[in-house]
Amino acid sequence: MSQFYVGVTAGSLPPSVPTSFVTDNGTAIPVGNILNILANDTNVNNDNGIQTIGSVNTVTVQLTNRVTGTVTTTDATPTTLLSFSLGAVPGVYITQGDITAYDVTDSAGASYTYVASAITDGITGTEIAIENKNVFEQPAMVASDFSIGVVGNSAVIVVTGIAGKTIRWSALFTYRFVG
């Protein structure tokens, strides 16, 4: 068996670890051969649904076009779960998402999915038709509800709990925008 060897006589060997990581927005450079990789979500509009950001020795991978919120209700008063500004650029949004609710008082649950759309002139938003929703509720949760609409120039999800019941709500929606 033979082996092949090439000696290096000029210049330096390539590094054994990468020296920089170029991202969609910035470059991260390892410090002491350590590079932090983080993940989160953002409501930033990006058609790809994902972006990377490099800063110092950290790369952050973000899922974009996402809005989340939580709230707890203890009565039947409509309560804002989340609000998302439609922004200053005229255009149309389509949103789709899910809401889940846990009735702590009765150990009961509900889940909902929906699709909704809105248009904005950059100052005032308008809902395009009413949301299309699917409802999955246990009997103890049938008096609860939600709606998604437009208030001013913001898309808003409002939940309605049940009198005397502590309900924890969590929502996530994704959107597409064209302007």
Phi and psi in degrees as GROMACS dihedral restraints (atoms count N, CA, C in turn):
[ dihedral_restraints ]
;  ai    aj    ak    al  type     phi  dphi    fc
    3     4     5     6     1  -113.1    20    10
    4     5     6     7     1   156.9    20    10
    6     7     8     9     1  -124.6    20    10
    7     8     9    10     1   150.6    20    10
    9    10    11    12     1  -112.1    20    10
   10    11    12    13     1   135.8    20    10
   12    13    14    15     1  -134.7    20    10
   13    14    15    16     1   132.2    20    10
   15    16    17    18     1  -119.0    20    10
   16    17    18    19     1   118.7    20    10
   18    19    20    21     1   -85.4    20    10
   19    20    21    22     1   149.7    20    10
   21    22    23    24     1  -104.9    20    10
   22    23    24    25     1   121.0    20    10
   24    25    26    27     1  -114.8    20    10
   25    26    27    28     1   -16.6    20    10
   27    28    29    30     1  -128.4    20    10
   28    29    30    31     1   138.8    20    10
   30    31    32    33     1    78.2    20    10
   31    32    33    34     1  -175.0    20    10
   33    34    35    36     1  -110.0    20    10
   34    35    36    37     1   160.0    20    10
   36    37    38    39     1   -69.2    20    10
   37    38    39    40     1   152.2    20    10
   39    40    41    42     1   -64.6    20    10
   40    41    42    43     1   154.4    20    10
   42    43    44    45     1   -64.5    20    10
   43    44    45    46     1   152.5    20    10
   45    46    47    48     1   -82.9    20    10
   46    47    48    49     1   -14.8    20    10
   48    49    50    51     1  -130.2    20    10
   49    50    51    52     1   152.8    20    10
   51    52    53    54     1   -59.6    20    10
   52    53    54    55     1   148.6    20    10
   54    55    56    57     1  -101.1    20    10
   55    56    57    58     1   -14.0    20    10
   57    58    59    60     1  -158.6    20    10
   58    59    60    61     1   155.1    20    10
   60    61    62    63     1  -128.3    20    10
   61    62    63    64     1   109.4    20    10
   63    64    65    66     1   -84.1    20    10
   64    65    66    67     1   131.2    20    10
   66    67    68    69     1  -118.5    20    10
   67    68    69    70     1  -177.6    20    10
   69    70    71    72     1   -60.2    20    10
   70    71    72    73     1   -30.0    20    10
   72    73    74    75     1  -143.2    20    10
   73    74    75    76     1    82.2    20    10
   75    76    77    78     1   108.5    20    10
   76    77    78    79     1   173.0    20    10
   78    79    80    81     1  -127.5    20    10
   79    80    81    82     1   134.7    20    10
   81    82    83    84     1  -104.2    20    10
   82    83    84    85     1   138.1    20    10
   84    85    86    87     1  -122.7    20    10
   85    86    87    88     1   122.0    20    10
   87    88    89    90     1   -56.0    20    10
   88    89    90    91     1   143.0    20    10
   90    91    92    93     1  -113.8    20    10
   91    92    93    94     1   119.4    20    10
   93    94    95    96     1    61.3    20    10
   94    95    96    97     1    35.6    20    10
   96    97    98    99     1    60.9    20    10
   97    98    99   100     1    24.1    20    10
   99   100   101   102     1  -115.5    20    10
  100   101   102   103     1   128.4    20    10
  102   103   104   105     1  -125.3    20    10
  103   104   105   106     1   123.4    20    10
  105   106   107   108     1   -85.9    20    10
  106   107   108   109     1   132.3    20    10
  108   109   110   111     1  -116.2    20    10
  109   110   111   112     1   117.3    20    10
  111   112   113   114     1  -117.1    20    10
  112   113   114   115     1   161.4    20    10
  114   115   116   117     1  -137.8    20    10
  115   116   117   118     1   144.1    20    10
  117   118   119   120     1  -162.8    20    10
  118   119   120   121     1  -176.0    20    10
  120   121   122   123     1  -122.2    20    10
  121   122   123   124     1   163.2    20    10
  123   124   125   126     1  -149.8    20    10
  124   125   126   127     1   156.2    20    10
  126   127   128   129     1   -90.1    20    10
  127   128   129   130     1     7.7    20    10
  129   130   131   132     1   -60.2    20    10
  130   131   132   133     1   135.8    20    10
  132   133   134   135     1   -78.5    20    10
  133   134   135   136     1   120.4    20    10
  135   136   137   138     1  -149.9    20    10
  136   137   138   139     1   115.1    20    10
  138   139   140   141     1   -57.2    20    10
  139   140   141   142     1   -25.8    20    10
  141   142   143   144     1   -75.9    20    10
  142   143   144   145     1   -20.4    20    10
  144   145   146   147     1    81.2    20    10
  145   146   147   148     1     1.6    20    10
  147   148   149   150     1  -153.0    20    10
  148   149   150   151     1   146.0    20    10
  150   151   152   153     1  -149.3    20    10
  151   152   153   154     1   160.6    20    10
  153   154   155   156     1  -123.3    20    10
  154   155   156   157     1   145.3    20    10
  156   157   158   159     1  -129.9    20    10
  157   158   159   160     1   129.7    20    10
  159   160   161   162     1  -110.6    20    10
  160   161   162   163     1   132.6    20    10
  162   163   164   165     1  -152.8    20    10
  163   164   165   166     1   127.6    20    10
  165   166   167   168     1    51.1    20    10
  166   167   168   169     1  -114.6    20    10
  168   169   170   171     1  -113.6    20    10
  169   170   171   172     1    34.2    20    10
  171   172   173   174     1  -130.6    20    10
  172   173   174   175     1   133.3    20    10
  174   175   176   177     1  -110.6    20    10
  175   176   177   178     1   125.6    20    10
  177   178   179   180     1  -110.5    20    10
  178   179   180   181     1   124.9    20    10
  180   181   182   183     1  -100.1    20    10
  181   182   183   184     1   122.3    20    10
  183   184   185   186     1  -119.3    20    10
  184   185   186   187     1   134.5    20    10
  186   187   188   189     1   -83.9    20    10
  187   188   189   190     1   124.7    20    10
  189   190   191   192     1  -100.7    20    10
  190   191   192   193     1   174.8    20    10
  192   193   194   195     1    59.7    20    10
  193   194   195   196     1    35.9    20    10
  195   196   197   198     1  -125.2    20    10
  196   197   198   199     1   138.8    20    10
  198   199   200   201     1  -131.5    20    10
  199   200   201   202     1   131.3    20    10
  201   202   203   204     1  -128.9    20    10
  202   203   204   205     1   157.9    20    10
  204   205   206   207     1  -164.0    20    10
  205   206   207   208     1   158.6    20    10
  207   208   209   210     1  -139.4    20    10
  208   209   210   211     1   153.6    20    10
  210   211   212   213     1  -160.0    20    10
  211   212   213   214     1   157.0    20    10
  213   214   215   216     1  -119.1    20    10
  214   215   216   217     1   132.3    20    10
  216   217   218   219     1  -112.9    20    10
  217   218   219   220     1   152.2    20    10
  219   220   221   222     1  -131.1    20    10
  220   221   222   223     1     6.8    20    10
  222   223   224   225     1  -152.4    20    10
  223   224   225   226     1  -170.9    20    10
  225   226   227   228     1   -97.6    20    10
  226   227   228   229     1    22.2    20    10
  228   229   230   231     1   -80.8    20    10
  229   230   231   232     1   127.9    20    10
  231   232   233   234     1   -56.8    20    10
  232   233   234   235     1   130.5    20    10
  234   235   236   237     1  -131.5    20    10
  235   236   237   238     1   134.1    20    10
  237   238   239   240     1   -69.9    20    10
  238   239   240   241     1   122.9    20    10
  240   241   242   243     1   -87.9    20    10
  241   242   243   244     1   -42.1    20    10
  243   244   245   246     1  -159.1    20    10
  244   245   246   247     1   157.6    20    10
  246   247   248   249     1  -137.8    20    10
  247   248   249   250     1   138.0    20    10
  249   250   251   252     1  -134.4    20    10
  250   251   252   253     1   120.3    20    10
  252   253   254   255     1   -66.5    20    10
  253   254   255   256     1   133.3    20    10
  255   256   257   258     1   -81.0    20    10
  256   257   258   259     1    -7.8    20    10
  258   259   260   261     1    82.2    20    10
  259   260   261   262     1   177.5    20    10
  261   262   263   264     1   -91.8    20    10
  262   263   264   265     1    -7.1    20    10
  264   265   266   267     1   -92.9    20    10
  265   266   267   268     1   122.9    20    10
  267   268   269   270     1   -61.3    20    10
  268   269   270   271     1   139.9    20    10
  270   271   272   273     1   168.0    20    10
  271   272   273   274     1  -170.9    20    10
  273   274   275   276     1  -122.0    20    10
  274   275   276   277     1   138.1    20    10
  276   277   278   279     1  -113.4    20    10
  277   278   279   280     1   143.1    20    10
  279   280   281   282     1  -121.1    20    10
  280   281   282   283     1   133.0    20    10
  282   283   284   285     1  -122.5    20    10
  283   284   285   286     1   148.5    20    10
  285   286   287   288     1  -144.9    20    10
  286   287   288   289     1   145.0    20    10
  288   289   290   291     1  -170.2    20    10
  289   290   291   292     1  -170.0    20    10
  291   292   293   294     1  -141.7    20    10
  292   293   294   295     1   153.5    20    10
  294   295   296   297     1  -131.7    20    10
  295   296   297   298     1   138.2    20    10
  297   298   299   300     1  -128.8    20    10
  298   299   300   301     1   146.3    20    10
  300   301   302   303     1  -136.3    20    10
  301   302   303   304     1   139.7    20    10
  303   304   305   306     1  -125.3    20    10
  304   305   306   307     1   119.2    20    10
  306   307   308   309     1   -84.6    20    10
  307   308   309   310     1   100.8    20    10
  309   310   311   312     1   -63.1    20    10
  310   311   312   313     1   -37.1    20    10
  312   313   314   315     1   -61.7    20    10
  313   314   315   316     1   -43.7    20    10
  315   316   317   318     1  -109.2    20    10
  316   317   318   319     1     3.1    20    10
  318   319   320   321     1    50.9    20    10
  319   320   321   322     1    49.9    20    10
  321   322   323   324     1  -122.8    20    10
  322   323   324   325     1   164.0    20    10
  324   325   326   327     1  -142.1    20    10
  325   326   327   328     1   165.8    20    10
  327   328   329   330     1  -151.1    20    10
  328   329   330   331     1   152.0    20    10
  330   331   332   333     1  -141.0    20    10
  331   332   333   334     1   149.2    20    10
  333   334   335   336     1  -139.9    20    10
  334   335   336   337     1   147.3    20    10
  336   337   338   339     1  -125.7    20    10
  337   338   339   340     1   156.9    20    10
  339   340   341   342     1  -157.8    20    10
  340   341   342   343     1   161.0    20    10
  342   343   344   345     1  -133.4    20    10
  343   344   345   346     1   134.7    20    10
  345   346   347   348     1  -146.6    20    10
  346   347   348   349     1   163.1    20    10
  348   349   350   351     1  -141.6    20    10
  349   350   351   352     1   149.9    20    10
  351   352   353   354     1  -145.3    20    10
  352   353   354   355     1   153.9    20    10
  354   355   356   357     1  -122.3    20    10
  355   356   357   358     1   145.5    20    10
  357   358   359   360     1  -132.8    20    10
  358   359   360   361     1   145.9    20    10
  360   361   362   363     1   -96.2    20    10
  361   362   363   364     1     7.5    20    10
  363   364   365   366     1    96.5    20    10
  364   365   366   367     1   -10.5    20    10
  366   367   368   369     1  -124.4    20    10
  367   368   369   370     1   -43.4    20    10
  369   370   371   372     1  -129.8    20    10
  370   371   372   373     1   134.4    20    10
  372   373   374   375     1  -101.4    20    10
  373   374   375   376     1   154.6    20    10
  375   376   377   378     1  -137.8    20    10
  376   377   378   379     1   132.5    20    10
  378   379   380   381     1   -70.6    20    10
  379   380   381   382     1   138.2    20    10
  381   382   383   384     1   -98.3    20    10
  382   383   384   385     1   103.5    20    10
  384   385   386   387     1    63.7    20    10
  385   386   387   388     1  -175.8    20    10
  387   388   389   390     1   -96.2    20    10
  388   389   390   391     1   153.0    20    10
  390   391   392   393     1   -61.1    20    10
  391   392   393   394     1   151.5    20    10
  393   394   395   396     1  -100.5    20    10
  394   395   396   397     1   120.3    20    10
  396   397   398   399     1  -132.7    20    10
  397   398   399   400     1   153.9    20    10
  399   400   401   402     1  -114.0    20    10
  400   401   402   403     1   137.5    20    10
  402   403   404   405     1  -120.8    20    10
  403   404   405   406     1   128.5    20    10
  405   406   407   408     1  -129.6    20    10
  406   407   408   409     1   103.6    20    10
  408   409   410   411     1  -132.8    20    10
  409   410   411   412     1   140.8    20    10
  411   412   413   414     1   -77.4    20    10
  412   413   414   415     1   160.2    20    10
  414   415   416   417     1   -52.1    20    10
  415   416   417   418     1   -37.6    20    10
  417   418   419   420     1   -68.1    20    10
  418   419   420   421     1   -12.1    20    10
  420   421   422   423     1  -108.4    20    10
  421   422   423   424     1     3.1    20    10
  423   424   425   426     1   -64.0    20    10
  424   425   426   427     1   -20.4    20    10
  426   427   428   429     1   -84.7    20    10
  427   428   429   430     1    -6.9    20    10
  429   430   431   432     1   -84.5    20    10
  430   431   432   433     1   162.2    20    10
  432   433   434   435     1  -162.9    20    10
  433   434   435   436     1   173.0    20    10
  435   436   437   438     1  -149.3    20    10
  436   437   438   439     1   161.5    20    10
  438   439   440   441     1  -146.7    20    10
  439   440   441   442     1   153.6    20    10
  441   442   443   444     1  -122.2    20    10
  442   443   444   445     1   133.2    20    10
  444   445   446   447     1  -153.8    20    10
  445   446   447   448     1  -165.3    20    10
  447   448   449   450     1  -122.9    20    10
  448   449   450   451     1   131.0    20    10
  450   451   452   453     1  -125.1    20    10
  451   452   453   454     1   118.4    20    10
  453   454   455   456     1    64.4    20    10
  454   455   456   457     1  -114.4    20    10
  456   457   458   459     1  -122.7    20    10
  457   458   459   460     1    36.1    20    10
  459   460   461   462     1  -131.2    20    10
  460   461   462   463     1   141.0    20    10
  462   463   464   465     1   -81.1    20    10
  463   464   465   466     1   133.4    20    10
  465   466   467   468     1  -132.8    20    10
  466   467   468   469     1   132.2    20    10
  468   469   470   471     1  -103.5    20    10
  469   470   471   472     1   125.5    20    10
  471   472   473   474     1  -117.4    20    10
  472   473   474   475     1   131.7    20    10
  474   475   476   477     1  -112.9    20    10
  475   476   477   478     1   150.5    20    10
  477   478   479   480     1  -123.4    20    10
  478   479   480   481     1   117.5    20    10
  480   481   482   483     1   -82.7    20    10
  481   482   483   484     1  -156.4    20    10
  483   484   485   486     1  -128.6    20    10
  484   485   486   487     1   134.6    20    10
  486   487   488   489     1   -54.8    20    10
  487   488   489   490     1   131.0    20    10
  489   490   491   492     1    77.9    20    10
  490   491   492   493     1     5.8    20    10
  492   493   494   495     1  -118.5    20    10
  493   494   495   496     1   134.0    20    10
  495   496   497   498     1   -91.8    20    10
  496   497   498   499     1   115.8    20    10
  498   499   500   501     1  -122.6    20    10
  499   500   501   502     1   127.9    20    10
  501   502   503   504     1   -97.5    20    10
  502   503   504   505     1   129.6    20    10
  504   505   506   507     1  -116.4    20    10
  505   506   507   508     1   144.7    20    10
  507   508   509   510     1  -141.9    20    10
  508   509   510   511     1   135.2    20    10
  510   511   512   513     1  -133.4    20    10
  511   512   513   514     1   150.3    20    10
  513   514   515   516     1  -140.6    20    10
  514   515   516   517     1   130.4    20    10
  516   517   518   519     1  -135.0    20    10
  517   518   519   520     1   150.3    20    10
  519   520   521   522     1  -114.1    20    10
  520   521   522   523     1   157.6    20    10
  522   523   524   525     1  -142.1    20    10
  523   524   525   526     1   161.5    20    10
  525   526   527   528     1  -124.6    20    10
  526   527   528   529     1   145.4    20    10
  528   529   530   531     1  -135.3    20    10
  529   530   531   532     1   138.2    20    10
  531   532   533   534     1  -133.5    20    10
  532   533   534   535     1   130.7    20    10
